[in-house]
Amino acid sequence: MPKALPPLTWFRSFEAAARRLSSTAAADEIGLTQSAVSQQIRSLESRLGVVLFHRHPRGLSLTDEGRKLLPQVEAALETLQSAASPYLTEERARHVTVAASISVIEWIISPVLPRFQERHPDTSVRFVSTIWPDEYSALRADVEIRFGSEKQVGRDALPLQPNTLIAVKAPGLSGEFKDLPLIEAVGTSDNWASWSEATGHTIHTPAYFVDSYGLALQLASTGNGVALVNSLVAQNALNAGQVERISHASAPATEGYFLAKQSATPEADAFVSWFLQLIPDTAPERV
């Protein structure tokens, strides 16, 4: 049965001593005491059954066996160093993973994302699109911007404000509200009927149904009708003049957006701080 492989530290001590021809210099290089290096080299010689060094009063010299072993040990250590170097760099790459719906990424974050890069040029952002509450549990995102009811997704999260439903259309779309096509996002508890009940406005049957506020906003911005959307999602589009409100009336939303920070890293802190500046109605002290 073959002998067990000697410990890696023994090979490191041998390689450093062989390169420096001094156990004292080797000890300084690898952070051990001189006696520890000498003992590990002797242990390696004992395990291999050969003498690796000639010991002299003022240093070391390699034996034939030592010269034969050194290139192989150097190659093995270089392979290990190459394999481990991506994980051992002094300055690891800075990044933050953000899980959010396409609506949030496209309409809230994307229009102003260059501002984050200007402030944090060394931090990369990875976006992971999500829709349903159970998708967040399968992710390992640093920051989550969840959508749903407070009971579903509000645990340990900050509710984002404003959280109301507003009716918007493209500025160039003319016509009376009663005559324009209505666009409705399905999959939420709120719809044109609940908005009508809350605001007192009479509505007609929607012409288009979509699966997100973001898509409803996209259809409205290109002149396809009047969309009922969450005011948080619509804010940048309103500021940019892509859409305008058809009425000042708004209704409270049953579901909303919640911010949860899942990692205590400087990059996550920076992203959360920046994001909350985009929505000043939200109280940041609760994060």
Rosetta blueprint (number, residue, H / E / L):
1 M L
2 P L
3 K L
4 A L
5 L L
6 P L
7 P L
8 L H
9 T H
10 W H
11 F H
12 R H
13 S H
14 F H
15 E H
16 A H
17 A H
18 A H
19 R H
20 R H
21 L L
22 S L
23 S H
24 T H
25 A H
26 A H
27 A H
28 D H
29 E H
30 I H
31 G L
32 L L
33 T L
34 Q H
35 S H
36 A H
37 V H
38 S H
39 Q H
40 Q H
41 I H
42 R H
43 S H
44 L H
45 E H
46 S H
47 R H
48 L H
49 G L
50 V L
51 V L
52 L L
53 F E
54 H E
55 R E
56 H E
57 P L
58 R L
59 G E
60 L E
61 S E
62 L E
63 T L
64 D H
65 E H
66 G H
67 R H
68 K H
69 L H
70 L H
71 P H
72 Q H
73 V H
74 E H
75 A H
76 A H
77 L H
78 E H
79 T H
80 L H
81 Q H
82 S H
83 A H
84 A H
85 S H
86 P H
87 Y H
88 L H
89 T L
90 E L
91 E L
92 R L
93 A L
94 R E
95 H E
96 V E
97 T E
98 V E
99 A E
100 A E
101 S L
102 I H
103 S H
104 V H
105 I H
106 E H
107 W H
108 I H
109 I H
110 S H
111 P H
112 V H
113 L H
114 P H
115 R H
116 F H
117 Q H
118 E H
119 R H
120 H L
121 P L
122 D L
123 T E
124 S E
125 V E
126 R E
127 F E
128 V E
129 S E
130 T L
131 I L
132 W L
133 P H
134 D H
135 E H
136 Y H
137 S H
138 A H
139 L L
140 R L
141 A L
142 D L
143 V E
144 E E
145 I E
146 R E
147 F E
148 G E
149 S L
150 E H
151 K H
152 Q H
153 V H
154 G L
155 R L
156 D L
157 A L
158 L E
159 P E
160 L L
161 Q L
162 P L
163 N L
164 T E
165 L E
166 I E
167 A E
168 V E
169 K E
170 A L
171 P L
172 G L
173 L L
174 S L
175 G L
176 E L
177 F H
178 K H
179 D H
180 L L
181 P L
182 L E
183 I E
184 E E
185 A E
186 V L
187 G L
188 T L
189 S L
190 D L
191 N L
192 W H
193 A H
194 S H
195 W H
196 S H
197 E H
198 A H
199 T H
200 G L
201 H L
202 T L
203 I L
204 H L
205 T L
206 P L
207 A L
208 Y E
209 F E
210 V E
211 D L
212 S L
213 Y H
214 G H
215 L H
216 A H
217 L H
218 Q H
219 L H
220 A H
221 S H
222 T L
223 G L
224 N L
225 G L
226 V E
227 A E
228 L E
229 V E
230 N E
231 S H
232 L H
233 V H
234 A H
235 Q H
236 N H
237 A H
238 L H
239 N H
240 A L
241 G L
242 Q L
243 V L
244 E E
245 R E
246 I L
247 S L
248 H L
249 A L
250 S L
251 A E
252 P E
253 A L
254 T L
255 E L
256 G E
257 Y E
258 F E
259 L E
260 A E
261 K E
262 Q L
263 S L
264 A L
265 T L
266 P H
267 E H
268 A H
269 D H
270 A H
271 F H
272 V H
273 S H
274 W H
275 F H
276 L H
277 Q H
278 L H
279 I L
280 P L
281 D L
282 T L
283 A L
284 P H
285 E H
286 R H
287 V L
